[in-house]
Structures are given as structure tokens and as C-alpha cells.
Amino acid sequence: MHRHLLTFALALATLSAWAEAPFTVVEVFTSKYCPSCPAAESYLRKEALENPNLLVVLENVDYWNGPGRIDPDSNPDFTQRQYDYSNLLADRPGKVFTPQPVLNGRVVADPPLWLSWSGALKKAPAIPTTLQASATAKGGLIVSLASKPKDAELTVIGLTPIEGTKLWRAKGVKQFPVTGTTVSLDSARLPAGTDALILLQEAGPAGILAATRLSRTP
């Protein structure tokens, strides 16, 4: 399978839904310049290999950046997403750290030592893959819901695989209101990435209610 960093709008022309069992969404806020992040990511490679139920997505924040050191994968949208989660999940607003794993939008795995995450990763439930998503001829996206939940939003995260692992690197994230049981998104509003993770979340963002993935076809 050829995987180039095209814009998500171009990639969507050949995207198709994954046929798979429910999975646990593990969003890990990380940085190239975080001293403890490489070891944590190595640990997560092993966890993802041993437990195919885990979908581990690395979201690189930008607050570790400084003069002469810019993480090329960093994105202020990931930083904002981490702070939004903190406002709901932390014992005080604004409490963030790296590496920080958020499981299914509901639980922060035991910080700060990554060796203590195993129990939380194993206990986190799988998310139903009940969203129906398809690409349009013009590179947009149509998401269909069984019913319109109250106070929910759609999150689309552009993904690219990390070679030699079962981890994914997030390339962008966008939130969209749920205005009905069918949500249509044009290509100009979608994040970059060769694959996509689509989440139905409680507003916040908060708990993930349903999920699906789209992948490039061979």
C-alpha cells in the first residue's frame, strides 16, 4: 500500500471504511522534545503489538517548541485538544503533561510514569464502530448516525502510520457540530493525513460514543 503525505482531500478519493471489531482509542499527547516521551512511545509500540484492540494515536503538542527546536509534527490544535480534555478530566483546569494518554476521551491513564499505564490500557472498554462514513466524489466526507445524540460533536483526526509499528501519528484534528443524523463535510474542512479516525464525542471534547476509520485502498 502506498502511503504518501498527501492532503486528506486528495486521499479521500480512494478511502474506504475499515471492516473491524470495536477498538479502544488511546490519544497520547507527546513531543519530540519531551525527555520521557521516546521511552513511553517505545512502551506503547509493545502494548499495541500485543493488544490489537488498542488504537494508539500520537498527537504532538507545540508547547515544547522553542528557538532552534521545532517539532515538525507539532500542531497547536493538539495542544488545544489536550487543554480541553484537561478542563474536564484533570483535578484542576490546565493541568497537562507529556506524555499524557487519554483513553476513549474519558480517562487519563495513571500519570506520570508510563510503566503504570498497563492496567488502565487493559481495562479500557472498546468503542462501538457504529458510525457509517463514506467519501464523496469531490473528496468530501459523509457521516451517518443511527440517531442524533444530545450535546455531541464529530471529531476527524487525520492519521499516518508510523513505519514498523502499529502506532499512528496524528496530522491534524477538526471538530464539527452534529446537526442531524447525516453530516456532510467538504474536503476544504478536513484535516491532513492519508487515513482518518472519525469519532462521535460528547461535547467538550469528552467521552467517545462511537468511532470508525477510513483507510486508503491498495
C-alpha positions, 0 to 999 in steps of 0.5 A: 500500500502506498502511503504518501503525505498527501492532503486528506482531500486528495486521499479521500478519493480512494478511502474506504471504511475499515471492516473491524471489531470495536477498538479502544482509542488511546490519544497520547499527547507527546513531543519530540522534545519531551525527555520521557516521551521516546521511552513511553512511545517505545512502551506503547509500540509493545502494548499495541503489538500485543493488544490489537484492540488498542488504537494508539494515536500520537498527537504532538503538542507545540508547547515544547517548541522553542528557538532552534527546536521545532517539532515538525509534527507539532500542531497547536490544535493538539495542544488545544485538544489536550487543554480541553480534555484537561478542563474536564478530566484533570483535578484542576483546569490546565493541568497537562503533561507529556506524555499524557494518554487519554483513553476513549476521551474519558480517562487519563491513564495513571500519570506520570510514569508510563510503566503504570499505564498497563492496567488502565490500557487493559481495562479500557472498554472498546468503542462501538464502530457504529458510525457509517462514513463514506467519501464523496466524489469531490473528496468530501466526507459523509457521516451517518448516525443511527440517531442524533445524540444530545450535546455531541460533536464529530471529531476527524483526526487525520492519521499516518502510520508510523513505519514498523509499528502499529502506532499512528501519528496524528496530522491534524484534528477538526471538530464539527457540530452534529446537526442531524443524523447525516453530516456532510463535510467538504474536503476544504474542512478536513484535516491532513493525513492519508487515513482518518479516525472519525469519532462521535464525542460528547461535547467538550471534547469528552467521552467517545460514543462511537468511532470508525476509520477510513483507510486508503485502498491498495 
